[in-house]
Amino acid sequence: MTDPETARRALMARKFIEAIPYARVLGMDVVDIGDGRAVIGMNYDTRLVGDPETGVIHGGAVSALMDTCGGAAVMSHPAAPGGTATLDLRIDYMRPAKPGDRITATAECYHMTRSVAFVRATAVDGDPSRPVATATGAFTIEGGKR
């Protein structure tokens, strides 16, 4: 059972992500969030295609999805005091997402210091056994010691 504070954080993170205009333009939707973990999906959209010949989604859209998902994971962490911003994000693209498939990112905030949260994320399409991309990132912790 989720305690009220964790539920409040998850709701706050969900509302924040859903209010980001860029996330709305990209068609992101929060699938699941809480306890330092977030799952955010993005449907295929021809406006996001990076290669017209193949129909593959642009890597920047995948990057934005993973970045947003990582931030949501940090915001929903029980030890996070509030908002966050990306300090560093390294993305390894494993393969192009299959044209037409929904892309889903899952991020986990696995370590927090007083001022930095560390996240791992994976993005998959219709074949979840073969990642489209993986990421590691560092995010600020609002109110953290500077």
MONORHU-V806946 format. One record per residue. N is the residue number from 1. RES is the residue in one small letter. SS is DSSP state (2 for helix, 1 for strand, 0 for the rest). PHI is phi in degrees with one decimal (NA if undefined). Layout:
((N | RES | SS | PHI) (N | RES | SS | PHI))
This chain:
((1 | m | 0 | NA) (2 | t | 0 | -86.6) (3 | d | 0 | -74.5) (4 | p | 2 | -59.9) (5 | e | 2 | -67.8) (6 | t | 2 | -65.1) (7 | a | 2 | -63.7) (8 | r | 2 | -64.0) (9 | r | 2 | -62.6) (10 | a | 2 | -61.9) (11 | l | 2 | -64.6) (12 | m | 2 | -61.5) (13 | a | 2 | -64.2) (14 | r | 2 | -59.6) (15 | k | 2 | -64.1) (16 | f | 2 | -63.1) (17 | i | 2 | -63.5) (18 | e | 2 | -67.8) (19 | a | 2 | -90.5) (20 | i | 0 | -73.0) (21 | p | 2 | -56.0) (22 | y | 2 | -62.1) (23 | a | 2 | -63.7) (24 | r | 2 | -67.4) (25 | v | 2 | -61.5) (26 | l | 0 | -78.1) (27 | g | 0 | 78.5) (28 | m | 1 | -73.3) (29 | d | 1 | -139.5) (30 | v | 1 | -77.9) (31 | v | 1 | -90.8) (32 | d | 1 | -156.0) (33 | i | 1 | -158.1) (34 | g | 1 | 150.7) (35 | d | 0 | 52.4) (36 | g | 0 | 78.8) (37 | r | 1 | -133.8) (38 | a | 1 | -140.1) (39 | v | 1 | -129.6) (40 | i | 1 | -130.7) (41 | g | 1 | -112.8) (42 | m | 1 | -145.1) (43 | n | 0 | -72.5) (44 | y | 0 | -62.9) (45 | d | 0 | -145.0) (46 | t | 2 | -62.0) (47 | r | 2 | -69.3) (48 | l | 2 | -103.0) (49 | v | 1 | -67.9) (50 | g | 1 | -99.3) (51 | d | 1 | -132.2) (52 | p | 0 | -60.6) (53 | e | 0 | -69.7) (54 | t | 0 | -104.3) (55 | g | 0 | 79.9) (56 | v | 1 | -75.6) (57 | i | 1 | -63.9) (58 | h | 0 | -62.8) (59 | g | 2 | -59.0) (60 | g | 2 | -64.1) (61 | a | 2 | -69.0) (62 | v | 2 | -64.6) (63 | s | 2 | -60.1) (64 | a | 2 | -61.4) (65 | l | 2 | -62.0) (66 | m | 2 | -69.0) (67 | d | 2 | -63.7) (68 | t | 2 | -62.9) (69 | c | 2 | -65.3) (70 | g | 2 | -62.1) (71 | g | 2 | -62.2) (72 | a | 2 | -64.9) (73 | a | 2 | -62.3) (74 | v | 2 | -63.5) (75 | m | 2 | -61.3) (76 | s | 0 | -89.8) (77 | h | 0 | -67.1) (78 | p | 0 | -58.0) (79 | a | 0 | -94.3) (80 | a | 0 | -78.0) (81 | p | 0 | -80.8) (82 | g | 0 | 170.4) (83 | g | 0 | -72.0) (84 | t | 0 | -154.3) (85 | a | 0 | -144.6) (86 | t | 1 | -75.1) (87 | l | 1 | -94.5) (88 | d | 1 | -153.6) (89 | l | 1 | -144.2) (90 | r | 1 | -109.4) (91 | i | 1 | -118.2) (92 | d | 1 | -109.6) (93 | y | 1 | -84.6) (94 | m | 0 | -90.5) (95 | r | 0 | -169.6) (96 | p | 0 | -71.6) (97 | a | 0 | -69.1) (98 | k | 0 | -68.3) (99 | p | 0 | -53.5) (100 | g | 0 | 97.2) (101 | d | 0 | -84.5) (102 | r | 0 | -72.5) (103 | i | 1 | -108.2) (104 | t | 1 | -124.4) (105 | a | 1 | -106.4) (106 | t | 1 | -124.9) (107 | a | 1 | -127.6) (108 | e | 1 | -131.1) (109 | c | 1 | -85.9) (110 | y | 1 | -99.8) (111 | h | 1 | -156.9) (112 | m | 1 | -133.5) (113 | t | 0 | -107.3) (114 | r | 0 | -68.0) (115 | s | 0 | -129.8) (116 | v | 1 | -135.9) (117 | a | 1 | -111.8) (118 | f | 1 | -113.8) (119 | v | 1 | -131.6) (120 | r | 1 | -120.4) (121 | a | 1 | -143.4) (122 | t | 1 | -137.4) (123 | a | 1 | -116.2) (124 | v | 1 | -131.8) (125 | d | 0 | -113.6) (126 | g | 0 | -66.1) (127 | d | 0 | -113.5) (128 | p | 0 | -66.5) (129 | s | 0 | -78.7) (130 | r | 0 | -125.8) (131 | p | 0 | -59.2) (132 | v | 0 | -79.3) (133 | a | 1 | -157.2) (134 | t | 1 | -126.8) (135 | a | 1 | -147.5) (136 | t | 1 | -129.1) (137 | g | 1 | -149.9) (138 | a | 1 | -123.4) (139 | f | 1 | -128.9) (140 | t | 1 | -69.2) (141 | i | 0 | -115.1) (142 | e | 0 | -58.6) (143 | g | 0 | 84.3) (144 | g | 0 | -69.0) (145 | k | 0 | -67.5) (146 | r | 0 | -100.5))
